[in-house]
């Protein structure tokens, strides 16, 4: 199953393309250029995230898959607790790891866990909670969870954000997940990472379990998660590198997204998926984006305030609250909730007709996805279903201008009068 999404528009600029290309050229001249490229990203990511150890993987979904395998081997975990409204790739990684899904409903006004949410311990096996941190909004960690429960802090969409306690998303649990795919918080041309945080007692045992899992499954084939090919940049990666930043301009998005092999705008919920190899170019692209993160954070914070101010007064619910103003929340998309599905669909139709980059992210709750139902223990999440029917997200990137915001606001005012 695939969902088609509008461009998130996180690839920073043609300058980032040039800087990555120059890094690839320099790496080609070094006899150990591939391994040094991976080591540079691991070092920079540790500094930025505060993680004690970093292990690179082929993408964020593979990082989560390997984390779940390690938890299953070490702790006997049998099920994953996750938001009923979340990125379906989280669910597909859990199913591939052989785990059951227990969706938890979320509050419609905040995307946070329902007040007083309880996470049962069933079958005598410890549970595992995955925080989604959608759109750059940090999830809270429920106070009701058992001290024995493992938490995975998925920072694929929120690595640039700090929570209200000034903690970097991805660093608040024993394990964090990062992704360098397009449309993520740190957006490059592919790759992912596991972030180990030694302040949590399970971090080191999980790293050891992960190493054992690697040994059992990968060394015989000569492959490790995140292994770097001898090729410095594949043809597919070169195509992504040269055209990704143009995708931030919505009128061009529909044309270039049709090019085979780019995967632009696709979010996969396939229950079986491969582990692609990554070249040095993937790692160096992510290094470039990390260096640009400071300016990107500042720009996104400004755009978040502009969207809030322009849309204030419309009968639409803004999920971004004053709490996110006080914390250093850095959005990847601006979420907005309509009164009905019909109103949301009309807004999407009109906005996308003008190339304004609106998206239904995501258009179904996990409990509504037929191919996931055999793996789900909790079949009803009414708030999550309502969110999926009524939510749109708006772009937050450098090509969003004041004119873009005014045009979007004008269309939304028309929709609200219908």
N, C-alpha and C positions, 0 to 999 in steps of 0.2 A: 504493500500500500504506500502511495506517495501523496504528500500534500504539496500543493503549489503555493508558494508564498511570494509576497512582494520582496524586492531587494531590501536588505537591512542597511546596506550602504555604509559599511564600516572600513572599507579599504581606503587608506587616507589620501593618497595623491599620486600623480605621476612621479613626484620626487621620490616617494617610497619605492616605486618600481625601479627607478634608476639606482637608488641606493642598494636595493636587493641585487640587481644585476651586477653592480660593481663588487659586491661581496662574493657572489658566485664566481666571478672572474678571478678574484684573488684566491678563493679556495681551490680552484682548479690548478693553480700554480704550486700548491702545497702538496707534498706527498701524503699528508694525513689530513687533507682538507675536509673530508666528510666527517670524520670523528671529531675534529676540532670544531666544526660547525655545530654539531649536536651538543658538545660540551659548553660552547659559548651560550647557547640558548638555555641549557640547564642552569648555568651559573647566573645568568641575568634573571631568569624566572624565579630562582630562589631569592635573589635580592628584592625583587618586586613584590612577590607574594608573601615573603616571610617563612616559606616552607623550609624544613630542615633537609629534606631530600627530594629530588625530582627525578622521575623516570619518564622518558619520552615514549609515546606510542603513536600509532599511525593516525589516529583521530580521537576525538573526545568520547565517542561511543565505545571504541575499543578500550580506552582507559577505564571507563566504567565497567565494562565487561570483565576485564582482568581484576579490577578491585572486588567485584562481586564473587568471582571464582576464589580469590584469596580468602574472603570472609567466609565463604562456604566451607573451604578446607580447614580453616583455623578454628572457627566458632560453631560450625554445624548449622549455619543460617539456612533457613528453608523458605523464607518469604521476605519480600521487600515491601515496606510501607512507603507510599509516595502520594503526591497530590493527585486527585482525580482529574484535575485540569493541569496538564503539563506537556512538555515535549514528548511525543511518542517514542523517540529514540531511547529515552530512559527505560521505558517498558520493554522495548525490543532487546536491549542489552540484558535485562533481568531474565527474560524468557530464555534467551540463548544460554545463559549461565545455569539454567535448570531450576529457577526459583519461581515461586508463586507470587502473584501480585495482590496487594491489599490496598486499593486506593482509599485515601482519606479525603473527605469533602473539605472545601475551602470556603472562606467567606467571600461573597460576591463583591463586596465593596473594597476589598483590600488584597485579594489573592492569598491572604494568610490563612493558617489553620483556623478552623472554627474554635471559638473560645471553649476551653475545657476539654479539648480533644484528648481522647485516651487511646493508647496504642496497646492492645492486648498482647500478652505473651501466650502463645498457643503451642501445644504439642511438646512442651518442655524445651523447645529450641529458642535461642535468642533471636530477636527480630533485628531488622536493619532499616534505618530511615534514610531516604535520599531527599535532600533539600534541592528544589529545582531552581530557585532564585531567578524566576523568569523576567525577561525584559530589562535586566539590571536592578530589579527590586530584591533586596536581601530578604530571604525567609527568616522568620524567627525559629528558634529551636524550642519545641514544646517543653514546658517545665515538668510535664507529667510523665516523661519517658523514663524508663528504668535506667539506672546507672550502667547496667550491663549491655545496654543496646548500643550498637555501632551506628554512628551517623556519618554519612558521606555528604560533603559540602560541594555540590556540583556548581562550579563557577564558570561554566562555558559561556553563559550570557551575562555574568555579573562580576568578572574578575577585576574590573576597574572600580567597583563599588566598595565602600566601607559601611558597616552596619552602625546602629546607634551607639554601640559600645566601642566604636572606632576600630573594629576588627575587619581585616580584609576578607571578603568572601573567598572561600577556598581554603582559609587558614583556621576555621573555627571548629574543626573536627579532626579526628585522627587522619582522615583521608580527604583530599580535595581533588576535583577534576577540572582540567583546563582543556580548551580546544582552540586551535588556530585556524579553523575553517572560516569561510566567508560568512559574514553575518553574526559572528560571535563578538564577545567583548574585545578580545584581542584577535583581530581578523587578519589572516594571511592567506596562504594558498593550500593549507592542509596541515595535519598533525595534531597531536594532543599530548597530555601529560597527566601523570599521577603526582599529587603533591602530598608528601608525608610530613605530618606535624607532630614532632616528638613530645610536645607538651601533653599529648594524650597517650595513655599507657598502651593502647593497642597499636600505635603507629609502627613500632619496630617489629613486633610479632607479625603484623600484616605484611611488612616489607619482606620478612623472611619467608612467609607463606607464598608470597608472590614470586620470589626467586625460585622456590621449589616448584611452583606451577610452571614457570618458564622452563625449568630444567626438564620436567616430565614431558612437556608437549612440544618444545620448540628447538632445543639444541640439536637434536638428532637431524632435523631438517636444515640446520644452519641458520635459523631465523629467530630473532628476538622481537618482541613488540617494539616498534619504533626503529627497527634496524635500518641503517642508512645504506642505500644502494651506492655502487661506485659511480653511477651517473650523477652529475652535479645538478642537472635540471632536466626532467622529462619533458617531452613535447606537450603533454597535457598541462603540466605545471607552467611551462612557458606561455601557453595560451591563456591560462588563468591570470598569470602575472601581468600580461600586457593588456588585458581587457577588463579585469575586475573593477578597477576604479571607475571606469566609464559607466558601470552598472548603477552607480549612484544617481545617474541622470535618467529618470524614469522613461522619457521618450525613447531612449536607446535600449532600454532593458529588454523590451519584447523582441527586438531584432536579434541581439547578440545571444540572448538566452536560448535561442533555437540551435546554436552551434553544438553539434554532438560532442559529448565528453566533458562539457563544462559542469553539468549538474547544477547550474545556477537556479537558485530559488527552490530546490527540492529538499524536503525533509522526509527521510525514509523511516518507515516503521516495518521494514522487512524483518522477519524473525530469524532469517538466516542471512548472514552478511560476511563478506570477505575482509581480510586485513591487508590493505594495500601497503606496499613498501613506500617509504618516503626518501626523497633525495636530500642532499645538503641544501638545495634551494628552498625547500619547505621550512627548514629550521632557520635559515637566514632571513626569509621573509618575516617570520615571527619575531626575530631579533630586531628587525627594522621597525615593526609595529610597536614593540615594547619601548623603543627609544622615542617614538612619537606619542606615547601614551599621555604624558603630562599635558601637552597641548590639546590632545583629543578630549581628555577629561574636562578641561576648562570650557571647550567649545560645546560639549554636550550638556554641561550644566547650564550654560546660557540658553541653549535651545529649549531645554526642559522648562525653564521659567517663561520663555516666550510662548510656548504652547499653552501653558497654564493660564497666563494672563489673557491670551486671545480667546480662549474657549470658556473662560469664566462667564457665567450668566446664561449659558445654554443649558437646556434641560437634559444634560448628559453627565454621567458620573465619571469624574476624574479619579482614577485609582492612585495616581501620584498625590501624596498628601503632604501636609506641613512637616510631618515626621521625616519625610525624604528630603525636605529642604534642610533640616537641621543636621541629618546625617549626610555623609558624602556619597549620595546615590548618583550613579552615572548610568543613564539609560542606554539601552541598545534600541528600544522602540518605546513610543509613548502610548500606553494603553488607555482606551476610552470605552465606556460601557453605555450601550443604547437601551431604550426601554423595551424594545421587542426585536425579534429576529428579522421581521419584515423591514423595520426601520434601518437596522444594521445593513441588510443586503442592499437596500436602496442607496445608502451612503457609499458602500463599496463600489457599486456600479457607477455612480456619478463621479466619485473621486478617481477611480482608475480610468474612466473615459478621458479624464484630463491629465492622466499620467502623473498623479500626485503621490503614488507609492503607498497607498493604504493596504492593509493586509488583514485577513481573518486568521489570526494566530492564537489558538489553533481551532479548527472548525469542528472538532468533536472531543468530548470527554473520553477518557480511556475506557470507561464502562460502555461506551456506545460503539466501540470499534469491534466488529464481528470477529476478526481473527485473533483478538486478545481475550475474548470472553471465556474460552476454555481454561485460561490461566488465572482468572480473577476470582478472589474469595469474597469480595464485597461488591455486589452488583449494582448498588444504587448510590449515586452521588448527585443529588438533584441540583445543588448549587453549581457544581462543575459543569453539568449539562447546560444550565442556564447561561453560564459564562461563555461557553463555547458557541452558543447561539447568538449572543448579543455583543461580543467584544470585537473591536478592531484595534489595530496598532498603527501608529503614524511614524514616519521616518525621523531619525535624529542623527544627522550627519552633515558634512560640510556643504553639500549642495542644497540643503534646506535653507531657503532665503526668507526674508520677511514677506516677499510676494507669495511664496509657496504657502506660508502660514495663513495669509489673508485669503487666498483663493480657497484653501481648505475650509477655513472658518465660514466663508460665504456659502459654500455648498452645504455644510452642516446646518447652517441656519435654515436653509431651504428645506432640508430633510426634516428638521424638527417641527416645521409648520405643517407638514403633510399629515 
